[in-house]
């Protein structure tokens, strides 16, 4: 397979720059057996799920923070703090990466204070480990800055909680699990009242969210690890599902398929997933996917193509473009059953 096999034309004006009110997005429903697509609203989701189905959601919370920093040379840098790494340290992505080598110092301004961080080392994912002088400085840096919105979103949010799901609980992500951004608490209550089981797991979205597939040969791409956790209660509920197991988001797909057994159950526990799902993959547990519309040539469009077929997915994307759907993180949703 070639990375270019997963390309498509998208007018720039269809890239959503701000979210609609939760639950007000459109919903394209794709039947993967027939390839037929129908156009609905997200509020219609309960009509497409049945009593006995289980909807699995990701309760991760975005913890990363984006800062502008000054280098000793006087030049600027951009720092994305990904996760705490000990009492004094953060693992971070830094741009320009080649210019900020271990031993460099960065000055971040937070609430009128200048925080000085030393770049200690490279991380296994290709980022940097920044060490502050005190734990207070590390914590202040984590509370300052701005939400780490994707680079194709050119404006900051007035309310940063809009880049969190209403069920976000476990802090640790570099980006939001965007399929979950559509849900309201009322929608979750409607689903539960209709007999749809609701189950939560945690997968902390990592730096691969920010990295394009650079190789033209799909199989040459390597995924970085992402931490996930499935509780015994969640695993038990999934194993007792009478209907379909539907994943709300590609993060949930990867966690479930990593932990899946052959008997339509999952192993509880914590771990790291590097699962790269491309066409030809045999899904062991996921029977439906709720997701947003993804970047061309990305690992995420490859995943949904593995589930529904590349030609059917690209046809649905062309129809979504023609119908002026909103794309990417703050865009509309797609349900594949």
Secondary structure, DSSP 8 states (H G I E B T S, - for coil): -BGGGG-----GGGB-SS--STT-SEEEEE-TTT--EEEEEGGGHHHHS-TT-EEEEE-EEE--EEEEEEETTS-EEEEEEEEE-SSSEEEEEEESTTTS-TT-EEEEEETTEEEEEEEEEE-TTS-EEEE-SSHHHHHHHHHSSB----TT--S--SSGGGGS-TT--EEEESS--GGGGG--HHHHHHHHHTT-EEEEEEE---GGGG-----SBGGG-----EEEEE-HHHHHHHHT-SS-EEEESHHHHHHHHHHB-TTS-B--EEEEE-----TT---SS--EEEEE---TT-HHHHHHHHHH-HHHHHHHHHHHHHTT--BSTTS-EEEE-
